[in-house]
Amino acid sequence: MDTSLVLIGVVALVALRSLGRTLQQLRGARSGVSAPARCVRVDERDTATGSSGDRRSWHVFAFTAQNGEWVEFQNTGNKRFHEGARVTVRYDPADPHRTATLAGSPRAALAEGAVSLLLMGLVLLMFLTDFPENLFD
């Protein structure tokens, strides 16, 4: 099997997952329901590059939904939060676990998702056009 086909498939799957998450965040941002939340944990690890200076962070936020349910969700955004940081989350009361977002508006949720999809589209385009080989031709 051609390696580029496998890589294209992986990029396409990641793009679909990102699109799904963007749609969930958009649903949460459009719902109009907000709640105070707190960063309850910051998980970090070195990335696959092995560089000790190259770390990835996951921020875990928690809040109490309108129905009294305790909800925790992860945010892998670039913003740095410390444990205990207070934030405002938006969510859809019908499904707070899947729609909770730090995006303050539908526009912010769309912008976040659009940047992610654009970058993945560029990577996909590079694989489809043999970009590295054609760079210096």
Buried (B, 14 or more C-beta within 10 A) or exposed (E): EEEEEEBBEEBEEBBEEBBEBBBBBBBBBBBEBBBEBBBBEBEEEEEEEEEEEEEEBEBBBBBEBEEEEEBEBEBEBEEEBEEEBEBEBBBBBEBBEBBBBBBBEBEBBBEBBEEBBEEBEEBBEBBEEEEEEEEEE
